[in-house]
Amino acid sequence: MTTTLDDWRSETQARLPNSKIYQALSDRSKNDPGALPALELVNEATFYAYQKTKTILRHMGEFTLHDGDHLFRVLMLMERLLSQEQIQELTTPELTLLILSAFFHDIGMAAEERDVLSWRKTWDIAPAFVDDRDRNEHDGFKRYCAARPDQTSRIETFLLQGLQSATDTAKNYLIADYIRATHAERARSIIKADWLGKIRYRDTDLTVEFASVCFSHNEDAVVVLDLDRKMLCGPEVYACLPLVAAILRLADILDFDAKRTPTVLFSHLFVRHPVSLREWNKHRAIEAWAISPSTIQFHAKCSHPAIEHSIHSFCDLIDRELSTCNNIFSSLNEFHRNSGRHLNITLPLRVDRTKIETRKTIDGKPEYLFRETQFSLSKSQVIDLLMGTKLYGNPEVALRELLQNSIDACLLRQSLEGSWKNAYTPEISVRYFKDGGEDVLEVVDNGIGMDQRVIDSYYTKIGSSFYKSSDFYDLKSQTNSKFTPTSRFGIGILSCFMVADTLIVDTRKVYEPHRSSDPLNLTIEGQDSIFWIRPGTRETPGTTTRLRLRNNKNPWLRMNEDQFITSVENVIPNPPFRISVQTTSHNKVRDSKSFKKIKASSLKDYSWEAHDNIREFQVDFTDARRGFVGSAIVGVLELKGLPVDRIEMTSKSVQIDDDEYELKKSLAMKERDIELITTSITIDDDNKIRQSSSKSSLVRSRSKLSLHGIEVPTTLFPEAWNSQPNQVSLTRPLPLLIVVDVCGERDLDLNSSRTQILMSDQWMTFEDLLTVALAQGIANQVSASYWDALKNVMMAGSTSETLRKRLSAISPRPKATARMSAK
């Protein structure tokens, strides 16, 4: 027997008449000339949506079902939220839109196969595109992936490990997440493509409004009030769009039962994703519910405290939605009451949770004791830990944190303005001055700025860094930005309270070309203070942070103006753009040109002595494309004009009382220094002769390092006794003085206080590249025979096979001439 399309229509047409809303629309068709076409539209459109929704499971298999049954349950929940009298009070267009929105709100979950194929091309080496849609879908998904580096990094790791199954699963998760995140916009596109001009009541086209209602269910609840409260659809016939949208939101979120996650499906699906597993278990625990205009109650017997907690968390979400929607209904009730219409829609303020219980054993005892018990933080003690010397050590770090925030904000805006083809010059100024008898430190930038959302989501949340968020990575992807932010931990602002009790912030966020947020002014009087937020006066985007300094904790109090400027310069040795430092009578500018004047020779002190057998090589790192710039002085031990690892300078035997003593003096090349080793004899108080040896460094390695222009107050050569776990140590077999800024796309991992560089793949790559640059810089100054001898010395002092290979690949430039600084 052949199955026709009409045979499938029974899937919807046999079930729709059970709906009270559908029945009301059907009854209305007997008297309302516009109701019959509306009923036919509902029959046609619900069948379309029901069939299309069947494809959701193909790419959303590990998530709670948004299938055809969900659509009917949403419709049923809509009528449970309304009394029979309220349903009868609804107009024909409202009844129509309620049914259609129940069936179309999640239609964007049904992604087309051709679009999924476009998204999968993100992992192709050289993707080929069929048409513009193929390319646009690919580019959109690629930007989405770029905003989630943790997930893409996991996929790359699986690929490198040859774990094909894990790779495919991780890709599928990312695609499913993308479908969920974009399904509301996709629903709008589907309605436009297949139903534009067809969602009508009489002569009124409701398609645009209908699409907006469907889209609004995935937005903040308050946006529904932007919809038309009294849209004219015919003679004396109106539709209240916010009413339809609010009922849709509640009905959708209330579909929270076992039917949505059938046990047999749960058992057979490959459920491995933590979020997915939590969602499935949460739904599976629901056994029954009671929903009416006066009561919303869930019945659940939970087998694990995580499931019970998850259900309570979901009820919290419903409570918040109920609170917001009740306010919306109150506003609508008042609006329509003034026009003679009486809706009087009210709902419970909270979910009744008395029937959410712990599952019991056969003897009636609970399987576990449920308490809302988790680790919590003592705010005052944690803040004291974060802002005190336990983390930062030096109170001057407050200035460093403010400057790095401003630099990142300016670099991000520079990327945005560049993508908009706008002229923009980043600028930062640091001021130290008196105001009303108080010392004030002020940092002003013209960066991207902040709005209320950024303040709420990141600035006020300690440990939540904007530069680790998908919001940042999405912006970075959109602008093809290459810069690497220095700020990354989201705790730096607390360092300001080491030196100040009051922060005053003026800020304004840039949104798009020639459009920005309203300015805001924040006053924060202590780390426990409620933010005092007022309208600001700032005219251009950017941020000004002003610290009112405490006299007893002001590290700059006893500095004169020159010393203050020097302290600021030390924090920003190589800024990526102009930064001005201002005091009462001084004004100095620092930029990338200033860094070129800082040479490795500035690190010379008593620990670096001149010696006839030590030759010094100056090496400059000027090519920023390598990811670092700066200079170094390398010390090489020489004998007769060639490098050696040891020199026996003198050796003499001395005979005393028939005993022979050998006196020696030698030089030895070590990893971090060149040692002078001497043996000597002494006579102790008992007139006994003692022979002893001593070591001293003629040249000792020292460093000054900055990351993206900001000082990292650490050494690359920590002593073993003072080295922290996982702290890096530069262990190449030559002593050197080095001043270097790690810049461009190159990055290093730091500890949370930015006082140490941590061992990581990024460090190992940098260390290898730096060693090669040093070696090549020396090789370019010497003869082939000299380089061969030095190479042997370096290899003898290292156990790294990688270093050996890299050194073997280096050769002097033709006709190289030795360029030697002072001995």
C-alpha positions in Angstrom: 0.0 0.0 0.0 1.3 3.4 -0.9 1.6 6.0 1.9 0.7 9.5 0.9 1.3 12.9 2.6 -2.3 13.0 3.8 -1.7 9.8 5.7 0.8 11.6 7.9 -1.5 14.5 8.6 -3.4 12.4 11.0 -0.4 12.8 13.4 -1.5 16.3 14.0 -5.1 16.5 12.9 -6.1 13.7 15.2 -4.5 15.4 18.3 -5.2 19.0 17.7 -9.0 18.8 18.5 -8.0 17.7 22.1 -6.6 21.2 22.7 -9.0 23.6 24.4 -7.3 26.5 22.5 -7.9 24.7 19.2 -11.5 23.9 20.2 -12.0 27.6 20.9 -10.7 28.6 17.5 -12.8 25.9 15.9 -15.9 27.1 17.7 -15.1 30.7 16.7 -15.1 29.7 13.0 -18.9 29.3 13.1 -19.4 33.0 13.6 -16.2 34.7 12.7 -15.5 34.8 8.9 -11.8 35.1 9.6 -11.6 32.1 11.9 -12.2 29.4 9.3 -9.1 30.5 7.2 -7.2 30.8 10.5 -8.2 27.2 11.4 -7.1 25.9 8.0 -3.8 27.8 8.4 -3.3 26.2 11.8 -3.9 22.7 10.3 -1.5 23.3 7.5 1.3 25.0 9.6 1.2 22.7 12.6 1.6 19.7 10.3 4.6 21.3 8.6 6.3 22.2 11.9 5.6 18.7 13.4 7.2 17.0 10.4 10.2 19.3 10.3 10.8 18.9 14.0 11.3 15.2 13.5 14.8 15.9 12.2 16.0 17.5 15.4 17.2 14.3 17.0 19.6 13.8 14.1 22.0 16.4 15.4 20.7 17.0 18.9 20.6 13.4 20.1 22.3 14.0 23.4 20.1 16.8 24.5 16.5 16.9 25.9 14.0 16.3 23.2 12.5 19.2 21.3 10.4 16.8 19.2 6.8 16.8 18.0 5.5 15.6 21.4 7.2 18.7 23.0 5.1 20.9 20.7 1.8 19.4 21.8 2.8 19.5 25.4 3.7 23.2 25.1 0.2 23.8 23.6 -1.4 21.8 26.4 0.6 23.7 29.0 -0.5 27.0 27.5 -4.2 26.1 28.2 -3.4 24.9 31.7 -2.0 28.3 32.5 -5.3 29.9 31.4 -8.8 29.4 32.7 -11.5 28.4 30.4 -13.0 31.9 30.7 -9.6 33.5 29.8 -9.3 31.2 26.7 -12.8 32.4 25.6 -11.7 36.0 26.2 -8.8 35.6 23.7 -9.3 37.0 20.2 -9.1 34.8 17.1 -5.7 36.1 16.1 -4.4 35.5 19.6 -5.7 31.9 19.6 -4.1 31.4 16.2 -0.8 32.8 17.3 -0.7 30.7 20.5 -1.1 27.5 18.6 1.3 28.4 15.9 4.0 29.7 18.3 3.7 26.4 20.3 4.7 24.5 17.1 7.2 27.0 15.6 9.2 28.3 18.5 11.8 25.5 18.4 11.7 24.9 14.6 15.1 26.4 14.4 16.5 23.3 16.2 15.8 21.4 12.9 19.0 22.5 11.1 19.1 21.7 7.4 21.6 19.0 6.4 23.3 21.3 3.9 24.0 23.8 6.6 25.5 21.1 8.9 27.7 20.1 6.1 28.9 23.7 5.7 29.7 23.8 9.4 31.7 20.6 9.3 33.9 22.2 6.6 35.4 24.2 9.5 37.7 21.3 10.1 38.6 20.8 6.4 42.1 21.9 5.4 41.0 23.6 2.2 37.2 23.9 2.2 35.4 24.2 -1.1 32.2 26.2 -1.1 29.2 25.5 -3.3 27.6 28.9 -3.1 27.4 32.0 -0.9 25.1 30.4 1.6 27.5 27.6 2.0 30.4 30.0 2.7 28.3 32.2 5.0 27.1 29.3 7.1 30.7 28.1 7.3 32.0 31.5 8.3 29.3 31.9 11.0 30.1 28.6 12.6 33.8 29.2 12.3 33.4 32.5 14.3 31.3 30.6 16.9 34.1 28.0 17.3 36.8 30.7 17.5 34.9 32.2 20.5 35.2 28.8 22.3 38.9 28.0 22.2 38.7 25.4 25.0 36.4 23.2 23.0 38.3 23.7 19.7 41.6 22.9 21.6 40.0 19.7 22.9 39.2 18.7 19.3 42.7 19.4 18.2 44.1 17.3 21.1 41.9 14.4 20.1 43.1 14.7 16.5 46.8 14.7 17.5 46.2 11.7 19.7 44.5 9.8 16.8 41.2 9.5 18.8 38.8 9.6 15.9 35.7 8.6 17.9 36.3 11.2 20.5 37.1 13.8 17.8 33.8 13.2 16.1 31.9 13.3 19.4 33.5 16.6 20.4 32.6 18.1 16.9 29.0 16.9 17.3 28.7 18.5 20.7 30.0 21.8 19.3 27.5 21.6 16.4 24.7 20.8 18.8 25.6 23.8 21.0 25.6 26.0 17.9 22.2 24.8 16.9 20.8 25.6 20.4 22.5 29.0 20.5 21.2 30.1 17.1 17.9 28.3 16.9 15.7 31.3 17.6 17.3 33.3 14.7 17.1 30.2 12.5 13.4 29.9 13.3 12.9 33.4 12.1 14.7 32.5 8.8 12.6 29.4 8.3 9.4 31.4 8.8 10.7 34.0 6.3 11.6 31.3 3.7 8.5 29.1 3.9 5.8 31.2 5.5 6.3 34.9 4.6 3.0 36.4 3.8 1.1 33.3 4.8 0.5 33.9 8.5 -2.6 36.0 8.1 -5.9 37.0 9.8 -8.3 38.3 7.2 -6.3 40.9 5.3 -3.7 41.5 8.0 -0.3 39.9 7.5 1.0 38.7 10.9 4.1 36.9 9.7 6.6 39.4 11.0 4.9 39.7 14.4 4.6 35.9 14.6 8.4 35.5 13.9 9.1 38.1 16.6 7.0 36.2 19.1 8.8 32.9 18.4 12.2 34.7 18.6 11.4 36.3 21.9 11.2 33.0 23.8 15.0 32.8 23.7 15.5 36.4 24.9 15.2 38.1 28.2 11.6 38.1 29.3 11.2 41.9 29.5 11.7 42.2 25.7 8.2 40.9 25.1 6.9 44.2 26.3 8.4 45.8 23.2 5.8 43.9 21.1 2.6 45.6 20.1 0.0 45.4 22.9 -2.9 46.2 20.7 -2.3 45.3 17.1 -5.2 45.9 14.9 -6.0 42.8 12.8 -9.4 43.6 11.5 -12.5 45.7 12.3 -12.5 45.9 16.2 -10.2 42.8 16.4 -6.9 43.1 18.1 -4.0 40.9 19.1 -1.9 41.4 22.3 1.5 40.1 21.2 3.2 40.4 24.6 0.4 38.2 26.1 1.1 35.4 23.5 4.9 35.7 23.9 4.7 35.5 27.8 2.4 32.4 27.7 4.7 30.8 25.2 7.8 31.4 27.4 6.2 29.9 30.5 4.7 26.9 28.7 8.0 26.1 27.0 10.0 26.2 30.3 7.4 24.2 32.1 7.7 21.2 29.8 9.7 19.4 32.4 8.8 15.7 32.7 9.8 12.2 31.9 8.0 12.2 28.6 10.7 14.5 27.3 13.4 12.0 28.1 12.0 8.5 27.7 14.0 5.9 29.7 14.4 3.6 26.7 15.9 6.4 24.7 18.1 7.5 27.5 19.4 3.9 27.8 20.3 3.6 24.2 21.7 7.0 23.3 25.4 7.6 23.6 25.1 10.1 26.5 28.5 11.2 27.6 28.5 15.0 27.7 28.3 16.3 31.3 25.7 19.0 30.6 23.7 16.5 28.5 23.8 13.9 31.3 22.7 16.5 33.9 19.7 17.5 31.7 18.6 14.0 31.0 18.8 12.9 34.6 17.0 16.0 35.7 14.0 15.3 33.4 13.9 11.6 34.1 13.3 12.2 37.8 10.0 14.0 37.2 7.1 11.7 37.7 4.1 14.0 37.5 3.1 17.6 37.8 0.1 19.7 38.5 -0.2 23.0 36.6 -3.1 25.4 36.7 -3.6 29.2 37.0 -3.4 28.8 40.8 -0.8 26.0 41.3 2.4 24.8 39.7 3.7 21.7 41.4 6.3 19.1 40.3 6.4 15.5 41.7 9.8 13.9 41.7 11.6 11.1 43.5 15.3 11.5 43.1 18.0 8.9 43.2 21.0 11.2 43.5 21.6 14.6 45.3 22.9 16.1 42.1 19.7 15.3 40.3 17.6 16.7 43.2 19.7 19.9 43.3 19.4 20.2 39.5 15.6 20.0 39.8 15.6 22.7 42.5 17.9 24.9 40.4 15.5 24.5 37.5 12.6 25.4 39.8 14.5 28.5 40.8 14.7 29.4 37.1 10.9 28.9 36.7 10.4 31.0 39.8 12.3 33.9 38.3 10.3 33.5 35.0 7.1 33.4 37.0 8.0 36.6 38.8 8.9 38.4 35.6 5.9 37.2 33.7 3.5 38.0 36.5 4.8 41.6 36.3 4.2 41.5 32.5 0.6 40.2 33.0 0.0 42.9 35.6 1.0 45.5 33.2 -1.1 44.0 30.4 -4.1 43.6 32.7 -3.9 47.3 33.6 -3.4 48.3 29.9 -6.4 46.3 28.6 -8.6 47.2 31.6 -8.4 50.9 30.6 -9.6 49.9 27.1 -12.5 47.9 28.4 -11.0 44.4 28.0 -10.8 42.2 31.1 -8.0 39.6 31.0 -7.1 39.4 34.7 -4.3 36.8 34.1 -2.4 35.9 37.3 -0.2 32.9 38.0 1.5 31.4 41.1 4.6 33.3 42.2 6.6 30.2 43.0 6.7 26.5 42.1 5.3 24.2 44.9 8.3 21.9 45.7 6.7 19.9 48.5 6.5 16.8 46.3 10.2 16.9 45.2 11.6 14.2 47.4 14.5 11.8 47.9 13.7 8.3 46.7 13.2 5.8 49.5 14.4 2.2 49.9 11.9 -0.7 50.4 11.9 -0.1 54.1 10.8 3.5 53.7 14.1 5.1 54.5 15.6 7.8 52.2 18.5 6.7 50.0 20.5 9.7 51.0 20.1 12.9 53.1 19.6 15.9 50.8 21.0 19.3 51.9 21.8 22.3 49.7 25.4 21.9 50.9 28.3 22.9 48.7 31.7 24.6 49.2 31.2 28.3 49.8 33.7 31.1 50.1 34.2 33.5 52.9 34.1 36.7 50.9 36.1 38.9 53.3 38.9 36.3 53.8 39.2 35.5 50.1 39.3 39.2 49.2 41.9 39.7 51.9 43.9 36.9 50.4 43.6 38.1 46.9 44.3 41.8 47.5 46.9 41.4 50.2 50.6 40.8 50.0 49.9 37.0 50.1 49.1 37.2 46.4 50.6 40.4 45.1 53.5 41.1 47.5 54.1 44.7 46.2 51.3 47.3 46.5 52.7 49.0 43.4 51.1 46.2 41.4 47.8 48.2 41.5 49.3 50.5 38.9 50.4 47.6 36.8 47.0 46.0 36.9 45.3 49.2 35.8 47.7 49.8 33.0 47.4 46.3 31.6 43.6 46.6 31.7 43.8 49.9 29.8 46.3 48.5 27.2 44.0 45.5 26.5 41.0 47.8 26.2 42.8 50.0 23.7 44.1 47.1 21.6 40.6 45.6 21.4 39.1 48.9 20.3 41.9 49.2 17.8 40.9 45.9 16.3 37.2 46.9 16.2 37.9 50.3 14.6 40.2 48.7 12.1 37.5 46.3 11.0 35.2 49.3 10.6 37.8 51.2 8.6 37.9 54.0 11.2 40.9 56.1 12.1 41.9 55.5 15.8 44.9 56.3 17.9 45.1 54.5 21.2 46.2 56.6 24.1 46.7 56.2 27.9 47.7 58.7 30.4 48.8 58.1 34.0 48.5 61.0 36.4 49.6 61.5 40.0 48.3 64.7 41.7 46.7 66.2 44.8 42.9 66.7 45.0 41.4 68.3 48.1 44.5 67.3 50.2 44.4 63.7 49.0 46.9 61.9 46.8 45.2 60.6 43.6 46.4 58.1 41.1 44.5 58.2 37.8 44.7 56.1 34.7 42.8 57.3 31.6 42.3 55.4 28.3 40.3 55.7 25.2 39.8 52.0 24.9 36.6 50.0 24.3 35.1 51.0 27.6 32.3 49.3 29.6 28.5 49.3 29.7 26.2 48.0 32.4 26.3 44.4 31.1 30.1 44.3 31.1 30.1 45.7 34.6 27.5 43.2 35.9 29.0 40.2 34.0 32.8 40.7 34.5 33.9 43.8 36.3 32.0 43.0 39.5 32.6 39.3 39.4 36.0 38.4 40.8 37.6 35.7 38.8 35.4 36.2 35.8 37.6 37.8 33.1 36.1 39.3 30.0 39.2 38.2 28.1 38.5 34.5 28.9 34.8 34.8 27.8 33.1 33.8 24.6 32.1 37.5 24.3 35.7 38.4 23.9 36.6 35.6 21.6 33.6 36.4 19.4 34.7 40.0 19.1 38.2 38.8 18.3 37.0 36.5 15.6 34.8 39.1 14.0 37.7 41.5 13.8 40.3 38.9 12.9 42.3 40.4 15.8 45.7 38.9 16.5 46.5 40.6 19.8 46.8 38.5 23.0 45.4 40.2 26.1 47.5 40.5 29.1 44.6 40.6 31.5 43.3 37.1 32.1 42.4 36.2 35.7 39.7 38.7 36.5 41.1 39.5 40.0 43.4 42.5 39.2 41.0 45.2 40.2 41.2 44.0 43.8 44.8 45.0 44.0 43.6 48.6 43.9 42.3 48.2 47.5 45.9 47.6 48.6 46.6 51.3 48.2 43.1 52.9 48.1 39.8 52.8 49.9 37.8 54.5 47.1 37.7 53.8 43.3 35.9 56.2 41.0 35.4 54.9 37.5 34.0 56.9 34.5 33.4 54.7 31.5 31.6 54.5 28.1 31.5 51.5 25.8 31.9 51.7 22.0 29.3 49.5 20.2 29.8 50.1 16.5 31.0 52.9 14.2 29.9 56.2 15.8 27.6 54.6 18.4 28.4 54.0 22.0 26.6 53.3 25.3 25.4 56.0 27.7 28.3 57.1 30.0 28.4 55.6 33.5 30.0 56.7 36.8 30.9 54.2 39.5 32.0 54.9 43.0 33.3 52.0 45.0 34.1 52.7 48.6 35.9 49.6 49.7 35.8 46.0 48.4 32.6 45.3 50.4 30.9 48.4 49.1 27.7 48.5 47.1 28.6 50.1 43.7 27.2 53.6 43.5 26.3 53.9 39.8 25.2 57.1 38.3 24.9 58.6 34.8 28.3 59.7 33.7 29.6 62.7 31.8 32.3 61.1 29.6 31.8 62.2 26.0 34.0 59.6 24.2 34.4 55.9 24.7 37.0 54.7 27.2 37.6 54.4 30.9 39.0 56.6 33.6 39.9 55.0 36.9 40.8 57.2 39.8 42.2 55.9 43.1 42.1 58.0 46.2 45.2 56.8 47.9 45.7 55.9 51.6 48.7 57.7 53.2 49.7 54.6 55.1 49.6 52.3 52.1 50.7 54.7 49.3 53.9 53.3 47.8 54.6 56.5 45.9 54.2 58.9 48.8 57.9 59.4 49.5 58.9 59.5 45.8 59.8 62.7 44.1 58.2 63.3 40.7 61.2 61.9 38.7 61.1 58.7 40.9 57.4 58.3 40.3 57.9 58.6 36.5 60.7 56.0 36.7 58.5 53.6 38.6 55.8 53.9 36.0 58.3 53.4 33.2 59.6 50.2 34.9 56.0 48.8 34.8 55.6 49.5 31.1 59.1 49.0 29.5 57.6 48.3 26.0 54.1 49.7 25.6 52.5 49.0 22.2 51.5 52.6 21.8 52.0 56.0 23.4 51.5 56.3 27.2 52.0 59.6 28.9 53.0 60.0 32.5 52.0 63.2 34.2 52.8 64.7 37.6 52.3 68.2 38.9 55.2 69.7 36.9 56.5 66.8 34.7 55.1 65.1 31.6 56.9 62.2 29.9 55.9 60.0 27.1 56.7 56.3 26.8 56.2 54.2 23.6 57.8 51.3 21.7 60.7 53.6 20.7 61.6 54.0 24.4 62.2 50.3 24.7 64.9 50.3 22.0 67.0 52.5 24.2 67.0 49.9 27.0 70.0 47.6 26.4 71.2 44.5 28.2 74.2 46.5 29.3 71.9 48.3 31.7 71.8 45.1 33.8 75.6 45.2 34.4 76.6 45.5 38.0 79.3 44.1 40.3 78.2 40.5 39.2 79.5 41.1 35.7 83.2 41.8 35.7 85.6 42.4 32.8 88.2 39.7 32.3 90.9 39.0 29.7 89.5 35.5 29.1 85.9 36.4 28.8 84.5 37.7 25.5 81.2 39.5 25.3 78.8 39.4 22.4 76.0 41.8 21.9 72.9 40.3 20.3 69.9 42.4 19.3 66.4 40.9 18.7 64.7 43.4 16.4 62.4 41.2 14.4 59.1 41.3 16.2 57.7 38.6 13.9 59.5 36.1 16.1 57.4 37.2 19.0 60.0 38.9 21.1 62.3 41.9 20.9 65.1 43.2 23.0 68.9 42.6 23.4 71.3 40.4 25.2 75.0 40.2 26.2 76.5 36.7 26.1 79.7 35.8 28.0 82.0 33.3 26.4 85.1 31.8 28.0 88.1 31.9 25.6 91.6 30.5 25.5 93.9 31.5 22.7 91.0 33.1 20.8 88.6 30.1 20.9 85.7 29.1 23.2 86.4 26.6 25.9 84.5 25.3 28.8 87.4 25.4 31.3 90.7 27.1 31.7 93.4 26.0 34.2 95.1 29.3 34.8 97.8 28.4 37.4 98.8 25.3 39.3 101.6 25.3 41.8 102.8 22.8 44.4 103.9 24.0 47.8 105.8 21.8 50.3 105.3 22.5 54.0 106.7 20.3 56.7 107.3 17.5 54.2 103.7 17.7 53.0 102.9 18.9 49.5 100.0 21.1 48.8 98.7 22.0 45.3 97.4 25.5 44.7 95.1 25.9 41.7 93.2 28.7 39.9 90.8 27.9 37.1 87.8 29.3 35.2 84.8 27.2 34.2 81.8 27.9 32.0 78.5 27.1 33.8 74.9 27.3 32.8 74.4 30.7 34.4 77.8 32.0 35.1 81.5 31.8 34.6 83.1 30.6 37.8 86.5 31.4 39.2 87.7 28.4 41.3 90.7 28.8 43.6 92.4 26.5 46.1 94.3 28.0 49.0 96.0 27.0 52.3 95.5 28.5 55.7 96.8 27.9 59.3 94.2 27.5 62.0 94.4 28.4 65.6 96.0 25.0 66.4 98.8 25.7 63.9 97.4 23.0 61.6 97.5 23.6 57.8 94.1 23.5 56.1 93.6 23.4 52.3 90.3 24.8 50.9 88.7 25.7 47.7 86.4 28.6 46.9 84.2 29.7 44.0 83.0 33.0 42.9 81.2 34.3 39.8 82.9 36.6 37.4 79.8 37.0 35.3 76.3 36.0 36.4 73.2 35.8 34.3 70.5 38.4 34.9 67.2 39.2 33.1 64.5 41.8 32.7 61.4 40.4 31.0 58.1 41.9 30.0 55.0 40.4 28.5 53.1 42.4 25.9 54.8 45.6 27.2 54.0 45.0 30.9 56.8 44.1 33.3 56.8 40.6 34.8 58.8 41.1 38.1 60.6 37.8 38.0 64.0 36.4 37.0 64.6 33.8 34.3 67.5 32.5 36.5 65.9 31.6 39.9 68.2 30.0 42.5 67.2 26.4 43.1 66.5 27.1 46.8 64.2 30.0 45.9 62.4 28.4 42.9 58.7 27.7 43.1 57.0 24.6 41.7 56.4 24.8 38.0 58.4 28.1 37.7 60.5 28.4 34.6 64.3 28.6 34.6 66.4 29.4 31.6 69.1 26.7 31.6 71.0 27.3 28.4 74.8 26.7 28.7 76.0 30.3 28.4 75.8 33.2 30.9 74.0 36.2 29.7 72.3 39.5 30.4 69.0 39.8 28.7 66.3 42.4 28.3 63.3 41.0 26.4 59.7 41.8 25.7 57.5 38.9 24.6 55.1 40.4 22.1 52.8 39.9 19.1 50.9 36.6 19.1 53.4 34.9 21.4 52.3 34.4 24.9 53.5 32.9 28.2 51.6 31.4 31.1 51.8 33.4 34.3 50.7 32.7 37.9 47.6 34.7 39.1 49.7 37.5 40.6 51.8 37.8 37.4 55.0 37.5 39.3 56.2 34.2 37.8 56.3 32.5 34.4 55.0 29.0 34.5 56.3 26.0 32.7 54.2 25.2 29.6 54.5 24.4 26.0 54.5 28.1 25.3 57.5 28.6 27.4 59.4 25.7 25.9 58.7 27.1 22.4 59.9 30.5 23.5 63.0 29.1 25.2 64.0 27.2 22.0 63.5 30.2 19.8 65.4 32.5 22.1 68.3 30.0 22.2 68.4 29.8 18.5 68.3 33.6 18.2 71.2 34.0 20.6 73.2 31.3 18.9 72.6 32.7 15.4 73.4 36.2 16.7 76.8 35.0 17.9 77.4 32.8 14.8 76.9 35.9 12.6 79.8 37.7 14.3 82.4 34.9 14.2 84.3 32.7 11.9 83.3 29.1 11.1 86.0 27.6 13.3 85.1 29.8 16.3 81.4 28.8 15.9 82.3 25.1 15.7 84.2 25.4 19.0 81.5 27.4 20.7 78.9 24.9 19.5 80.8 22.0 21.0 81.0 23.9 24.3 77.3 24.5 24.3 76.4 21.0 23.4 78.7 19.6 26.1 76.9 21.7 28.7 73.4 20.5 27.7 71.4 17.3 27.8 68.7 18.6 25.4 68.6 16.6 22.2 66.3 19.3 20.7 69.0 22.0 21.4 71.6 19.8 19.8 69.6 19.6 16.6 68.9 23.3 16.6 72.5 24.2 17.2 73.7 21.9 14.4 71.4 23.7 11.9 73.0 27.0 12.6 76.0 28.2 10.6 77.8 31.6 10.4 76.9 34.0 7.6 79.5 34.1 4.8 82.4 36.5 5.5 81.1 37.1 9.1 83.3 39.4 11.1 83.6 39.2 14.8 82.0 42.2 16.5 83.0 42.3 20.1 82.0 44.6 22.8 84.5 45.5 25.6 86.2 42.6 27.1 
